């Protein structure tokens, strides 16, 4: 796992074992596909996608992947996220279970629509 701050998302992903890298790469691709106009950066030490402000963040930890779609993203999908550990703005997906990429797609699309509506 990572000991020094990452300078890019590629650099961040490279700091993890191959099995975790594969998950992070797929997660990044899902976000890019749902939010192609978002920009990538590292914020708070983790991969961040911005679109009219913070869109979503993600990070890898010892036993889980955290996905940070803000509190509105959690609230909107609370029933679908019920099997996972959630808090106000975070969901934790255990590394020993399949990552629900189709649900993540829906959440990212929701967030894109949400931030785009605020811009009008």
Secondary structure, 3 states (H helix, E strand, C coil): CCCCCCCCHHHHHHCCCHHHHHHHHHHHHHHHHHCCCCEEEEECCEEEEECCCEEEEEEECCCEEEEECHHHHHHHCHHHHCCCEECCCCEEEECCCCCCHHHHHHHHHHHHHHHHHHHC
